[in-house]
Amino acid sequence: MKLTTTTWVTVDGVMQGLGGADEDRRGGFERGGWAMPYFDDEAATFLNGVYQRADAFLFGRRTYEIFAGYWGVMPNPDDNPIAAALNSRPKYVASSTLTEPGWADTTVLSGDVAAAIGELKATRTGELQVHGSGGLVRRLFENRLVDEAVLFVCPVVLGQGTRLFPDNGPDTALDLVDSRSTPRGVTIQVYRPDGRPRYETAAPTPSS
């Protein structure tokens, strides 16, 4: 399977609490709901297309519970392209504590999650999508399991909150394969990991 991640982030890399003021207040976070003012028709069309091409979904536990509590109980899910995709396709959740998922067609991946996801990628076909799930995304990058990353970058600096990537972690070069902007200033960037970055090792030559 091709594994893709889709993440909404701010210019300073924050991904926490994008959907609402009370979505995620961990760590005293008080600036939730920052993505909604920038969610225009063009961003929605692109995002709907991402969901519609998915063959299965993979979540961390917290994002899974947020999605299950919203998309999983939506009346008439077939009327919404995101709800239709989420409710009709297999879902996997990486968790060592969840034992009885309430959302239909959900499989819990526990134990060695990286190995389980690697097996999924090796034995299944289609596209396995990760939405949100910051902790899981970081683990996937650490284990070189990401094939494509989609970033919706909103034109705002929050100054607090959990960022997509930590201060210290593995390095990854990215190949930009698509980039566009929406009327409200969201830049949608599609990257493919391309090994480790290449660093300049020679001392710069003084200019004459």
FENRAPE-V200835 format. One record per backbone hydrogen bond with DSSP energy under -1.0 kcal/mol. CO is the residue of the C=O (numbers start at 0). NH is the residue of the N-H. Records with the same first field share a line. If there is no record, write none. Layout:
CO->NH, NH
//
This chain:
1->127
2->146, 147
3->129
4->149
5->131
6->151
8->153
9->12
12->163
13->9
16->32
17->34
19->22
24->27
34->37
35->38
37->39
39->43
40->44
41->45
42->46
43->47
44->48
45->49
46->50
47->51
48->52
50->53
55->128
56->91
58->93
59->63
60->64
61->65
62->66
63->67
64->68
66->70, 71
75->78
76->79
79->83
80->84
81->85
82->86
89->56
90->106
91->58
92->108
104->90
106->92
108->94
110->112
111->115
112->116
113->117
114->118
115->119
116->120
117->121
118->122
119->123
125->1
126->54, 55
127->3
128->57
129->5
132->136
133->137
134->138
135->139
136->140
137->141
138->142
139->144
140->143
147->4
148->190
149->6
150->188
151->8
152->186
153->155
155->10
161->14, 15
172->193
174->191
177->189
179->187
181->184
185->181
186->152
187->179
188->150
189->176, 177
190->148
191->174
194->172
//
